[in-house]
């Protein structure tokens, strides 16, 4: 059977390391040398396994969404609106202040730090964020326990705004306990 040599590296581990570099330094702040150095591979191997930098970033976003950021999709399945909101804001605190992860949120950092040369990356990240908001809105639309007079779309935006604010505050050095206080206050203010 014709084919190339087998990979001499663990592609999943390399992707995890790329994700961490993007998360820590942002898309634009990350060079190909940063990526290949962290991944322990050369550029031809990176291109062969993951494509160009933008394609690698999209794969890192996938990994982020199914790994560290999976709490958001899981929160939508909570049995009550209050629990959905609690899980979202508490998950944001845990994610953005983790002892073994970079501070802040990959998605928030990317949206705010992409210039004109990275419009495709920004567009992809915004589309994923909007899909998450739509899922949250749909969950609230079907809820019998939505607070009186509360618009499901506005509540979804509010929850994500609080989560994004938590991410920004975490990246600015706020402690996990300080942000847990914010999360609890946000939930108490809604319910």
N, C-alpha and C positions, 0 to 999 in steps of 0.2 A: 504494500500500500504506500503510495507516495505521500509525502508530507514533510513538514519541517521537523526540526528537532523538538523534542518535548521541552516545555518551559522549565527553566532551572530555578523558578521562584514560585511561591505560593501567591496566586493572583488575588485571592480573598484577603490575605494579610497585606499585600501591597495596596489594595484598594482601601483598606482600613487606615493605613498610614497616609495615603493621599487625602482621605476625608479629614483626618486630623490636621494636616497642613492647611487645607483650604479653610477649615473651621477656625483655626488659630490666626491665619494671615489674610483671609479673604481671597476671593478669586483673583482680583487684580494684583494683590500683594504677593501672590505666589508665582514664582518663576518655574520654568521647566527644570532647572537645576535643583530647586528646592524639592520638587516632586520626585525626581529620579533619585536624589540623595536619600530622601526619607523612605522611598519604596525599595531602595537597594537594587535598582536596575538601571540599565542604560536607556537612552532615548529610543533607539530602535525597538527594544523590548517593550517599552511603554507604548509606543505607537502601535506595535503589532497586537498587543493585548487589550489596549483601552482606546486607541484612536488618539486624536489630538487633545490638547489641554481642555477645550470646551467639552468634548465628548467624555473625557475622564471626569470632569466636574459633574456632568449629568449623571454619570454612574455613581459618583459620590453622593449626589442628592438622593438617588434611589436608595443607597445604603443608609443614609441618614434617616430617611423616611421610614424604612423598615427596621431600623435599629434604634438609635438614640431618640429619634423623634416619633417613634411608634406610639407613644403614650397618647398623642392627639387622636389618632384613629380609634384607639381603644376606649378613650374617654367618651366618644360619641355613643358607644354601646351601653353606657351606664343606665340604670333603670329610671332615674329621676333627673329632671332638669338641674336641680341643685347639685346632684352628684356629677353630672356632666361638667358643670362649671367648676366644681371643686377639683375634679381630676385634671381638668385643663390647666388651671392656674397652679396647682401643686406640681403638676408635671413640668410646667414651664420653669418653676423654681428648681426642681431636681435636675432638669436637663442643663440649665444655664449656669448652675453653681456646682456641678459635679466635681468631686475631687480628682477624677481621672480623665476629665474632658476639658477642652478649652472653655473659657468663660463666654457667655453670650450664646447666640443662636446663629447657626450657619446661614439660615434663610434670611433672617433680619439683617445680619452683617452684609450679605451679598446684595440685597436690594438697595441698601443705603450707600454702598461703596462701589457701585459699577458706573464707570464712565461711558462715553459714547463708543469706545472700541469694544465694549462688552455688552452691547444691547441684546444679543441673543441669550446670553447667560441671565441677564436681568429679566428678560421676557419669560424664559423658562421658569425661573424662580417665582416670579409673580403669578404665573399660571398655576403653579402648584399651591401657592398660598391661597389663591382664589378658590381652587377646588376644595381645599380644606374648609374655607369659610362657607362654601355652598353646602358641604356635608353637615356642618354644624347647624346652619340655617334649616336644612331639611329635617334634622333631628328635632329642632325646636318647633317647627311647623306642625309636627305630628303629636306634640306633647299635650296631655290633658292637665299637666301641673305647671304650665307656664305662668309666671306671675301676672296678675290682673293687668290688662292694658299694655302688656309688653309685646312689642313687635319682634317676631322671630329673627328677621334680618338685622335689626338694630342690636338685638342681644348677641347675635353671632359676631357682629363687628366689635361690640364692646368687649366681649370675652377675648377676642384676638388682640385687641388694643391693649388690654391689661397684660396679656401674655407677652406681647412685643415690648411693652414698657418694662416688664420684669427682665427680659433679655438685655435690654439696653442698660438697665441699672446693674445687672450682674456683670456685664462687660466693663462697667465703670467702677467696679470694685465693691458693690454692696454685698453684704454677707448673706448666706443662706437664711439665717434666722431673720434678718431684716426683711428679706423678700417673702418669707413665710408670713410675716405680720401683714404685709401688703396683700398677699393672697387671701388670708383669712378676712381681712377688712373688706376686700372686694366682694367676697361671697356673702358676708354679713350684710353689706349694703344692698345687695340684690334680693335677699330672701329674709 
